[in-house]
Amino acid sequence: MRNIVLLFILVLGAWSCTPKVEKPLMDSQVAAPSIPEIPVKKAKNIILLIGDGMGLTQITAGMYMNGNKLNLEKFPYVGLHKSYSGDNLVTDSAAGATAFASGLKTYNGAIGVDMDTVAHRTILEEAEEKGLATGLVATSTIVHATPASFIAHVAKRKMYEEIAADFLKTDVDIFIGGGKKYFTNREDGRNLYEELEKKNYQVSDFFTEELQDVKIDETKNFGYLTSEKDPLPVAQGRNYLQYAAKTSTNFLDKRAGDKGFFLMVEGSQIDWGGHANNSDYIVTEMIEFDKVIGDALDFAKQDGETLVIVTADHETGGYAINMGSKMDSLVTSFTTDYHTAVMIPVFAYGPGAEAFSGIYENTAIYGKMRKAFGFQGE
């Protein structure tokens, strides 16, 4: 009994000496639960596929309106990322893509810069520095928030001319998207076509020839602008995404040699369907994007050295599938015409894919890609 009393006094004393926390940490400072470190296999190539605005409901709607199947079902590893930005629980595409590209939590509207507007190197820029081939494809303008965050560094996402000019600062091997006006019909009078051509680029656009008709010179970098401003929705005749993604993959594979490549492809207009609260718009864009996913998986399976990652920057619309819905006939509703703060799924296949399981910050995707490439240091 005497020993028990002594033990109680010792425990009580230890408890009373434990320092008290005066106030809780801010939400952004709360440490995530410890997750066992997973050894990451090295990938020669990474294909990052971003379905802008693509939450679980967008995926589900695409699946149920496509015979209850999507290529996304083929991925062996699935995780969730926390999408909030540096200044808002509800992120925008600029801050969301900057998190993927540079590993930064930054303010909404920021392109490749931190909370103090200091530029940080992107994974595409680091890949270029290390001799890898790189590419960007989007169904928005190529200077829109998501593709811009991998190649540009500006304080505000709508600085489109400045973003276009940043394409001259990084030798991205191939880029395909809309927004010709920001390259040739600029307020500052610059003609970026001419400047790109002086840097060994082959440049073309929809005014000159269809993408499918271009004879790409594989000895040069390649840029193709698909529209003057924003490209059309797929339901209104836009038909280049699948071809552009496949062409870019093959182009980069040939140019990469032993070094490998990094390619980011964005299905941009899934997000626009959410902003419009238009379920049909979401579904048609989602199904097209899934075809790109299928092609990427086919390449990775044959290649054996390619990591394919599919995710979104955020969900758009607070999209719901309601009672009365049937396969191929959905009753849907929306809670907002903007983004929401729900966690976002991440799908991975190939060398290093197992590291994408679990729940983590959106910034972790940057670090996981660097590890998969075997990049060292900060």
Buried (B, 14 or more C-beta within 10 A) or exposed (E): EEEEEEEEEEEEEEEEEEEEEEEEEEEEEEEEEEEEEBEBBEBBBBBBBBBBBBBBBBBBBBBBBBEEEBBBEBBEBBBBBBBBBBBEEBBBBBBBBBBBBBBBBBBBBBBBBBBEEEBBBBBBBBBBEEEBBBBBBBBBBBBBBBBBBBBBBBBBBBBBBBBBBBBBEBBBBBBBBBBBBBBBEBEEEBEBBEBBBEEEBBBBBBEEEEBEEBEBEEEBBBBBBBBBEBBBBBBEEBBBBBBBBBBBBEBBBEBBEEEBBBBBBBBBBBBBBBBBBBBBBBBBBBBBBBBBBBBBBEBBEEEEEBBBBBBBBBBBBBBBBEEEBEEEEBEBEBEBEBBBBBBBBBBBBBBBBBBBBBBBBBBBBBBBBBBBBBBEEE
